[in-house]
């Protein structure tokens, strides 16, 4: 079974939302300095790199990340390539059977960018698509862009619609080299009490390839 690693690499070089806390890691113990082990500490935004938003991100009364049902982060998923479309709309859901793959990941030109690049002009989901996903029973939606809403949005309407339907949203995926199609998704958030988001190590499993390699 082929494994696609669809997570971005956390390092001091990774781009974060403008004004957000960058990733930083430093050693607290080093064998080279006489300690018995190497130990590191990190500080970062919970929205750095590939992550899942919790409804609390946009709603003070919304669920926090450690309370989200884990089954939503595991299971059949469809990868949809939207090409150079300026937005991700209802037309991009054609051909997706949400009864088979209730998780949908949208691939955009953002996947071609290096981890240190932050795109301000990226295709976001339309509110109409968010409503349709909710009406049709989707449990998770993901994008390789920094947000499901446009960069300039202040109302974060798509976030709010998805939260209203209980749809988990993943952001900053890395879908370079992943062909459109159906997969098994594993994308578990960390169990961080009271958090508005969590980093993920997200992978896709493709049953059509028995090589066992990781991409």
C-alpha positions in Angstrom: 0.0 0.0 0.0 1.5 3.3 -1.0 1.7 6.0 1.7 1.6 9.7 0.7 2.9 12.0 3.4 0.7 15.1 3.0 2.1 17.1 5.9 4.4 20.1 5.6 7.7 20.0 7.6 7.8 22.1 10.7 11.0 24.0 11.0 12.0 27.7 11.6 11.7 28.2 7.9 8.0 27.3 7.6 5.7 30.2 6.7 3.0 31.1 9.1 0.0 33.4 8.8 1.4 37.0 8.9 1.6 38.1 12.5 1.3 34.6 13.9 4.0 33.1 16.1 6.7 31.3 14.0 8.0 27.8 14.7 11.0 27.7 17.1 12.9 24.8 18.5 15.9 24.8 20.9 17.7 22.2 22.8 17.2 22.0 26.6 19.7 19.1 27.1 22.5 18.0 24.9 24.7 14.9 25.0 27.5 16.9 23.4 27.4 19.1 26.5 27.5 16.3 29.0 23.8 15.5 29.4 22.7 11.9 29.2 20.1 12.6 26.5 19.2 15.1 23.8 15.9 17.0 24.6 14.3 19.9 22.8 11.6 22.4 23.5 9.4 24.0 20.8 7.2 27.1 20.6 4.8 27.7 17.7 1.3 28.7 16.7 -1.0 25.7 16.6 -1.9 26.9 13.1 1.7 26.5 11.8 2.1 24.0 9.0 -0.5 21.3 8.4 -3.2 21.5 11.0 -6.8 21.1 11.9 -9.0 23.9 13.1 -11.5 23.4 15.9 -14.8 25.4 15.9 -13.4 27.3 18.9 -11.1 29.1 16.4 -14.1 31.2 15.2 -16.6 30.7 18.0 -15.9 31.3 21.8 -18.6 28.7 22.6 -17.4 26.1 20.0 -15.7 22.8 20.8 -12.0 22.8 21.3 -9.7 20.4 19.4 -9.3 17.7 22.0 -13.1 17.1 22.0 -13.4 16.5 18.3 -14.5 13.0 17.3 -11.5 11.1 16.1 -13.4 9.1 13.5 -13.8 12.2 11.4 -10.0 12.3 10.9 -9.8 8.6 9.7 -11.3 7.0 6.7 -12.2 7.2 3.0 -11.2 10.5 1.3 -11.3 11.9 -2.2 -8.5 14.2 -3.6 -9.8 16.7 -6.0 -7.5 18.8 -8.2 -9.0 22.2 -8.9 -6.3 23.3 -11.3 -5.9 27.1 -11.6 -9.5 27.9 -10.5 -9.7 31.2 -8.7 -11.9 29.6 -6.0 -13.1 26.2 -4.9 -16.8 26.0 -5.8 -19.7 23.5 -6.1 -18.5 22.6 -9.5 -15.4 20.9 -8.0 -17.7 18.5 -6.1 -19.0 16.9 -9.4 -18.0 13.3 -9.5 -17.4 13.0 -5.8 -19.6 10.5 -4.1 -19.7 11.7 -0.5 -21.4 8.4 0.5 -18.2 6.7 -0.4 -15.7 9.4 0.5 -17.2 11.8 3.1 -13.8 13.5 3.4 -12.7 15.8 0.5 -9.2 17.3 0.1 -8.8 20.0 -2.5 -5.5 20.3 -4.4 -4.5 23.8 -5.7 -1.3 25.5 -6.9 -0.4 26.0 -3.2 1.0 22.5 -3.2 3.7 23.6 -5.7 5.0 26.2 -3.2 7.9 25.5 -0.8 7.2 25.4 2.9 8.7 28.8 3.5 6.4 30.6 1.0 3.1 32.1 2.1 0.6 32.7 -0.7 -1.9 35.6 -0.1 -3.7 35.0 -3.3 -5.0 31.4 -2.9 -8.3 29.8 -3.9 -10.6 29.5 -1.0 -13.9 27.6 -0.6 -17.1 29.4 -1.5 -19.8 29.5 1.1 -22.1 27.7 -1.4 -19.7 24.8 -1.5 -19.4 24.7 2.3 -23.2 24.5 2.6 -23.4 21.8 0.0 -20.8 19.7 1.8 -22.8 20.0 5.0 -26.1 19.1 3.3 -24.6 16.1 1.7 -23.0 14.7 4.9 -19.3 15.5 4.5 -17.4 15.0 7.8 -14.1 16.6 6.8 -12.7 19.0 4.2 -9.1 19.9 3.6 -7.1 22.3 1.5 -3.4 22.8 0.7 -3.9 26.6 1.1 -3.4 28.4 4.4 -7.2 28.8 5.0 -10.6 27.6 3.7 -11.6 31.3 3.7 -10.0 34.0 1.5 -6.9 35.8 2.9 -8.7 39.1 3.3 -11.8 37.6 5.0 -12.7 39.0 8.4 -16.0 37.2 8.9 -14.5 33.7 8.1 -17.9 32.6 6.8 -16.7 29.3 5.4 -15.1 28.3 8.8 -18.4 29.1 10.5 -20.5 27.1 8.0 -18.3 24.1 8.3 -18.4 24.4 12.1 -22.2 24.6 12.1 -22.4 21.3 10.2 -19.7 19.7 12.4 -17.3 19.4 9.5 -13.6 19.2 10.4 -11.3 21.4 8.3 -7.7 20.8 7.5 -5.4 23.5 6.2 -1.8 23.7 4.8 -1.8 20.2 3.4 0.9 19.2 1.0 -0.6 17.4 -2.0 2.2 17.7 -4.5 2.5 14.4 -6.3 -0.8 13.1 -5.1 -3.0 12.1 -8.1 -6.7 12.8 -7.8 -8.7 9.9 -6.6 -9.9 7.9 -3.6 -7.7 7.2 -0.6 -7.7 6.3 3.1 -6.9 9.4 5.2 -5.2 9.3 8.6 -4.8 12.8 10.1 -5.0 12.8 13.8 -4.8 16.0 15.9 -2.8 16.3 19.1 -4.9 16.1 22.3 -4.3 19.7 23.5 -6.8 20.8 26.1 -8.6 24.0 25.2 -6.9 24.5 21.9 -8.4 26.2 18.8 -6.3 24.0 16.5 -3.7 21.3 16.4 -0.8 20.3 14.1 -1.2 17.1 12.2 0.9 14.3 10.7 -1.5 13.6 7.8 -1.1 10.7 5.4 -3.0 9.2 2.5 -3.0 5.4 1.9 -3.5 4.2 -1.7 -4.6 0.6 -2.0 -3.8 0.5 -5.7 0.0 0.4 -5.1 1.6 -2.4 -3.1 5.1 -1.0 -3.0 4.9 0.3 0.6 7.0 3.3 -0.2 6.4 6.8 1.4 6.1 9.8 -0.9 
